Amino acid sequence: MSRATFPAAARLHRPTEFTAALSGRRIARGALFVVTAHSRAAHDTTSTLDPQCARLGLIMAKRFAHHASTRNTLKRVVREAFRLKRLSLPPFDFVVRLHKRISEMSLTEIKTAARKEADAHFLRAQQ
């Protein structure tokens, strides 16, 4: 059984990778995030990366989360939710984008809300 890790091969790095992934279809929209997915087979034929590996990109805009600590918390929570589901997800490039301004709440409340929503989105992506 494989370990649920989050290696560099499971991340989107280049702007061209983000552009290609954002050209895919929107698979989920919640109170905080919009999740877009694009099949890797369509645009990643020459890559040395594992074609069966789902990859993740995160867009947390400063205009929606003014504090760096809030943006970092959101990214950390979404990455952890993705890491646990990565092996059961289809081989798509996923981009999770913050689409709503974060109201004034504690980091604990933000973590709870973000984790609940991220888990629901990745569960939906599994199907």
N, C-alpha and C positions, 0 to 999 in steps of 0.2 A: 504494500500500500504506500502511495506517495505521500510525502509530507505537504502540508498546506503552507508553503512559503510564499514570499513575494520577491522574486529575483528581479534583476534589471530587465530581463527579457519579458517580463509581464507588465512593463510600463510603456507608455507612449512617451517618446523623447523629443522628436523633431516636429517643427510646425507643419510639415507636410503630412505627418502621421495624424496630427490633430485635425487638419483640414479634411483628409480622407475619411476619418471616423465621423466627423460632424456632418459629412454629406450623406450619411446613412439615415436610417429611419429612427424617429423618436419612439422608444419602447415604453417609457414611463414618465409621468410627471406627477410630482407630489407638492407638498406645502413648501419644501425647500429646494428640491433638486429636479432637474430635467436630465434624463438618461437617454443618450443616443448610442446606437449600435450599428456597426458596419461589418459585413463579412470580410475576413482577411483574405480569403481565397481570391476575391475579385481584384485586389490591388497589391498583393504581397507575394508575388510569384518568385522573386529572386532572393528573398531574404533567407538568411541562414538560421533564423529563429524557428522554434518549434511551431509548425502550422496548426497544431492542435491546442495551443495555449491561448487563453483569453488574455487580453491586455487592457490596461486601465489608464485613462488620462483624466486629470482633474482640472477644472476651471473654477476658481473661487475668486470672483472679482472684488476688488477693494471697494467699489461703490455699493456693494450689498453687505459686506462685512468689513467695517472700517478698521477694526483692531486686528493686528497681525496674530494675536493669540487666538482670536475667534477663527480666522482663516486656517491657521495651523491645526486647531482642534478639529474642525470640520474635515480637513484632509486626512488627518490621522484616523478618525472614526470611519470614514468611507473606505480608506485603504484596508483597515482591519476587516470590515465586512466583506470586501472583495476577496481578501486573502483566504478567508474561510470558505468561500463559495467558488473560488477560481477553478478548481479541478472539475467541478460539475457544470460549469458554464460552457456554452458553445464557443467555438474558436472565432470570436468577434473582437473587434476593438470597441471598447466601451468608453464613452466620455460622460462624466458626471459633472454637470454644470449647476452652480448655484444661481437661482433665477429670482430670488425674492430677498429683500432686505431683512436682515436678522434683527428682530426686535430686542429691546433691552431685557435680557434674561441672564441668569448665571451660566457659567460654562458647563456645570453639571446638567442643567436643563437642556442646553444646546446639544450636549453629547447624547443624552437620552433620546431626544427628538430626531437627531440626525441618524443615530444607529437604527432606530426603529424604521425610519423611512428607507435607509440604505438596504437593510435586510429585506424589506418588502420589494424593493425594486429588483434586487438581484435574484430573489426567489421567482419573481415574474419572468426575469430573463432566462431562467433555467428551463422554462416550459416552452 
